[in-house]
Amino acid sequence: MRQLTNAWRMLLVGCACVLGFASCGDDVYYTIENTDEALCGRLWVDDDYVTDEGYEGTYQLRFHQGGKGQEVRSWQMDGGTNTFDREMTWRWTDSSKECLQLTFPDGASKYFENVWVRQHYLSGKLDGREVTLVDAAYQH
């Protein structure tokens, strides 16, 4: 009976060690935090942009330090290119830095939720749409 109890103890200690070691790994996806430095000073581009009306085009965002920025949308329509360019202000909605509020001169706002800023990519849900923008200076 004593041997059986010792075997159970050894098994429990072994399981605890395995679980402890398994939790020691770096989980990069949960330790990388979004920063102003990673977001700002780049031109973020989505070449697969489609307007609400179904026209294909390009969507661009530029963020500057201090909460200023620019949104540019351009699309092909009726043999020409339409461009909509406007200034904006931006801010993180809280300290988690996972949601951006973009506010435009007319007072309208868009929310960029579940934001991931990585070395060459900016992704999240922008005004209800899943988007991935690429740093324009990045050569694949």
SULVEN-V591590 format. One record per pair of residues at least 24 apart in sequence whose ideal C-beta (glycine too) atoms are under 6 Angstrom apart, sorted by the first residue. I is the first residue (numbers start at 1). J is the second residue. D is the distance in Angstrom with one decimal. If there is no record, write none. Layout:
BEGIN
i & j & d
I & J & D
I & J & D
END
This chain:
BEGIN
i & j & d
34 & 97 & 4.2
34 & 115 & 5.9
34 & 117 & 4.6
38 & 117 & 4.5
39 & 63 & 4.9
39 & 117 & 5.0
40 & 64 & 5.8
40 & 65 & 5.1
42 & 135 & 4.9
43 & 136 & 4.1
44 & 122 & 4.8
44 & 133 & 3.8
45 & 133 & 5.8
45 & 134 & 5.7
45 & 136 & 4.9
46 & 131 & 5.6
46 & 133 & 4.8
51 & 75 & 5.3
63 & 90 & 5.9
67 & 91 & 5.7
END
